[in-house]
């Protein structure tokens, strides 16, 4: 009896990944490999089934092909982002940059280019979950611990303990990767980071100058649209010409 309970508890502690792809071979490979490295997996063969399974299973991460029948990956991403900030990794065709950019703009956290190695996807899954699975810290009622972890700049309040952001006490919804990017820049205000450095710190990408850094640009754009009064003339998240990006605190 005790052994059964222990096995059930171990299973319940596993993170659940939803894989949606219309190619049976890819579903089979990803399901097998992700289970081998310790995840629970559910699979969908089209966009409508992906949305149904998402609402039913409440996964910790979604791996989503762009081109699927009934509803494409963009439609699924839109549906998920209506109610959830769960991390999304999109699978996109080699060389089709517009697919990647569109998916990121709709709220995906990262992408993997087809054809890909299962090891590459496992690394992306691990990195995104590590950055987005941080649990909010429970703080005492006194609020002293909160004060230590709250950064105020202009009308923006960033609570790093709870991983939450507010504008004039109104909550601003950020995805886990958006918050991790913001946290890196805020904790190092005034320091410029290159796109490659940001990818290494936040997404755990290897140091490789051939990597497409547009994932950073799109996330910066998304952050600006949520935090800046005028995203076209940012005051908080600045472009450091010739380098990358930096955060500037304002009074």
C-alpha positions in Angstrom: 0.0 0.0 0.0 2.8 2.4 1.0 4.7 1.6 -2.2 1.6 2.3 -4.3 1.1 5.7 -2.6 4.7 6.6 -3.2 4.4 5.7 -6.9 1.2 7.8 -7.2 2.9 10.8 -5.5 5.9 10.5 -7.8 3.7 10.4 -10.8 1.7 13.4 -9.6 4.9 15.4 -9.2 5.9 14.9 -12.8 5.4 17.9 -15.1 2.9 17.4 -17.9 3.7 18.3 -21.5 1.1 18.6 -24.3 2.6 17.7 -27.7 0.5 18.8 -30.7 1.6 17.8 -34.2 -0.2 16.2 -37.2 2.8 14.0 -38.0 2.4 10.7 -36.1 6.1 9.9 -36.3 7.0 13.2 -34.5 4.3 12.7 -31.9 5.6 9.2 -31.2 9.2 10.2 -31.0 8.5 13.2 -28.7 6.2 11.3 -26.5 8.8 8.5 -26.1 11.8 10.8 -25.5 10.0 13.2 -23.1 8.7 10.3 -21.0 12.2 8.8 -20.9 13.6 12.0 -19.4 10.9 12.2 -16.7 7.8 14.0 -18.0 4.2 13.0 -18.4 3.0 13.5 -21.9 -0.3 13.8 -23.7 -0.6 14.2 -27.5 -2.9 15.8 -30.0 -3.0 15.4 -33.8 -4.8 18.6 -34.7 -5.4 22.1 -33.3 -8.9 21.5 -32.0 -7.8 18.4 -30.1 -4.9 20.4 -28.7 -7.2 23.1 -27.3 -9.5 20.4 -25.8 -6.7 18.6 -24.2 -5.2 21.8 -22.9 -8.4 22.7 -21.2 -8.9 19.2 -19.8 -5.3 18.4 -18.7 -3.9 21.8 -17.7 -0.3 20.9 -18.9 2.8 22.6 -17.6 4.1 23.3 -21.1 2.9 23.0 -24.7 4.9 21.9 -27.7 3.0 23.1 -30.7 3.4 22.6 -34.5 2.5 25.6 -36.6 0.9 23.8 -39.5 -1.9 21.5 -38.3 -5.4 20.7 -39.6 -8.7 22.1 -38.1 -6.8 24.8 -36.2 -3.3 25.9 -36.9 -0.7 26.6 -34.2 -1.4 30.3 -34.3 -5.0 29.7 -33.5 -4.1 27.3 -30.6 -1.7 29.9 -29.2 -4.3 32.6 -29.3 -6.8 30.3 -27.5 -4.3 29.4 -24.8 -3.2 33.0 -24.3 -6.8 34.1 -23.6 -6.7 32.4 -20.2 -3.2 31.1 -19.5 0.5 32.1 -19.4 1.6 28.4 -19.7 4.9 28.2 -21.6 4.6 27.4 -25.3 7.3 26.1 -27.7 6.4 26.2 -31.4 7.8 23.8 -34.0 8.4 25.7 -37.2 9.7 24.9 -40.7 13.4 25.4 -41.6 13.9 28.8 -43.1 10.4 30.1 -42.6 11.3 33.1 -40.4 7.8 34.6 -40.6 6.3 31.5 -38.9 8.7 32.0 -35.9 8.1 35.7 -35.6 4.3 35.3 -35.8 4.3 32.6 -33.2 6.5 34.6 -30.8 4.4 37.7 -31.3 1.3 35.8 -30.4 2.9 34.7 -27.1 5.1 31.7 -27.7 8.1 31.5 -25.4 10.5 29.8 -27.8 10.7 27.9 -31.0 12.5 24.8 -32.5 13.2 24.5 -36.2 12.2 21.4 -38.1 14.0 19.1 -38.7 15.3 19.0 -35.1 17.0 16.5 -32.8 15.0 15.3 -29.9 17.9 16.3 -27.6 17.6 19.9 -28.9 13.9 20.0 -28.0 14.6 18.4 -24.6 17.1 21.2 -23.8 14.6 23.9 -24.9 11.8 22.3 -22.7 14.1 22.0 -19.7 15.3 25.6 -20.1 11.8 27.1 -20.5 10.3 25.1 -17.6 13.2 26.0 -15.3 12.6 29.7 -16.0 8.8 29.6 -15.8 8.1 27.0 -13.0 9.4 29.2 -10.2 6.8 29.2 -7.5 5.7 32.4 -5.8 7.4 32.9 -2.4 5.0 33.0 0.5 5.8 36.1 2.6 4.8 37.0 6.1 1.7 39.1 6.8 4.0 41.9 8.0 5.0 42.6 4.4 8.7 43.1 5.3 9.8 40.4 3.0 7.7 41.9 0.2 9.4 45.3 0.6 12.8 43.7 0.1 11.8 42.1 -3.1 9.7 45.0 -4.6 11.3 47.3 -7.2 9.5 50.5 -8.0 10.3 52.5 -11.1 7.9 55.3 -12.2 4.4 53.8 -11.9 5.6 50.2 -12.3 6.0 47.9 -9.4 8.0 44.6 -9.8 7.6 42.0 -7.1 10.4 39.6 -7.7 9.3 37.2 -4.9 5.9 36.7 -6.4 7.1 37.2 -10.0 4.3 39.7 -10.5 4.2 43.2 -12.1 1.8 46.0 -11.4 1.0 49.4 -12.9 -0.7 51.7 -10.3 -1.7 48.5 -8.4 -3.2 46.9 -11.5 -1.7 43.5 -12.3 0.1 43.2 -15.7 0.1 39.7 -17.0 3.5 38.5 -18.1 4.5 35.1 -19.3 7.2 33.3 -17.3 9.9 34.1 -19.9 8.8 37.7 -20.2 9.2 38.0 -16.4 12.6 36.3 -16.4 13.9 38.6 -19.2 12.5 41.7 -17.3 14.1 40.4 -14.0 17.5 40.0 -15.7 17.4 43.6 -17.0 15.9 45.2 -13.8 18.4 43.5 -11.5 21.2 44.9 -13.6 19.8 48.3 -14.4 22.1 50.5 -16.5 24.0 47.5 -17.8 23.6 46.7 -21.5 23.2 43.1 -22.6 23.7 41.8 -26.1 21.1 39.6 -27.6 23.4 36.6 -27.3 24.0 37.3 -23.7 20.3 37.5 -23.0 19.7 34.2 -24.8 22.4 32.6 -22.6 21.1 34.0 -19.3 17.3 33.6 -19.9 16.8 30.9 -22.5 20.1 28.9 -21.7 21.1 29.0 -25.4 24.7 28.0 -26.1 27.2 30.8 -26.9 26.9 30.6 -30.7 26.8 33.7 -32.9 24.9 31.9 -35.6 21.8 31.6 -33.4 18.8 33.6 -34.5 18.4 36.3 -31.8 15.0 37.5 -32.9 13.4 35.7 -30.0 14.9 38.4 -27.8 13.7 41.2 -30.0 10.1 39.9 -30.0 10.1 39.4 -26.3 11.5 43.0 -25.8 8.7 44.3 -28.0 6.1 42.4 -26.0 7.5 43.7 -22.7 7.5 47.3 -24.0 3.9 46.9 -25.2 2.9 45.9 -21.7 5.1 48.2 -19.6 5.8 51.3 -21.5 3.4 54.3 -21.7 4.5 54.8 -25.3 6.2 51.6 -26.6 7.5 53.4 -29.7 9.4 55.8 -27.3 10.4 53.6 -24.4 11.6 55.0 -21.1 12.3 51.8 -19.2 13.6 49.2 -21.6 16.1 51.0 -23.8 18.0 49.9 -26.9 21.8 50.2 -26.4 22.9 50.9 -29.9 25.5 48.5 -31.2 25.1 46.3 -28.1 21.5 45.2 -27.3 19.2 46.2 -24.5 19.2 47.7 -21.0 16.8 48.7 -18.3 16.7 52.3 -17.0 14.9 53.1 -13.7 13.0 56.3 -13.5 11.7 58.2 -10.5 
